[in-house]
Amino acid sequence: MLQEFNIALRFMLELCVLGIVGYWGFRVGTIMAIKITLAIILPIIVAVI
């Protein structure tokens, strides 16, 4: 039971990190097209790594 809880917690933390990276990418961009691109591309890069 504890192992399932740990797996679920790790998954939720990973989703939070991906959301934060996407938000950061949106805030860093200057033009709206760049903001949207960074908000999509950066979490994908982090997820692959």
C-alpha positions as a printed Julia matrix, in Angstrom:
49×3 Matrix{Float64}:
  0.0    0.0     0.0
  2.83   2.41    0.82
  4.49   1.69   -2.52
  1.33   2.66   -4.44
  1.11   5.87   -2.43
  4.73   6.71   -3.25
  4.16   6.07   -6.96
  1.05   8.27   -6.95
  2.89  11.02   -5.07
  5.81  10.94   -7.52
  3.38  11.16  -10.43
  1.57  14.15   -8.92
  4.89  15.9    -8.22
  5.99  15.31  -11.8
  2.75  16.82  -13.1
  3.27  19.85  -10.84
  6.82  20.32  -12.11
  5.68  20.11  -15.73
  2.96  22.67  -15.03
  5.42  25.01  -13.35
  7.88  24.69  -16.25
  5.08  25.46  -18.71
  4.03  28.51  -16.71
  7.65  29.68  -16.5
  8.02  29.28  -20.27
  4.9   31.38  -20.78
  6.16  34.12  -18.46
  9.64  34.26  -20.05
  8.43  34.86  -23.6
  7.95  38.37  -24.92
  5.68  37.86  -27.93
  2.47  35.83  -27.58
  3.58  33.28  -30.2
  6.85  32.71  -28.34
  5.02  32.47  -25.0
  2.71  29.74  -26.31
  5.56  27.89  -28.0
  7.72  27.92  -24.87
  4.77  26.89  -22.7
  4.29  23.82  -24.89
  7.86  22.9   -25.85
  9.65  23.29  -22.5
  7.48  20.79  -20.56
  7.88  18.3   -23.41
 11.67  18.67  -23.25
 11.66  18.26  -19.46
  9.41  15.19  -19.7
 11.72  13.55  -22.22
 14.8   14.24  -20.12
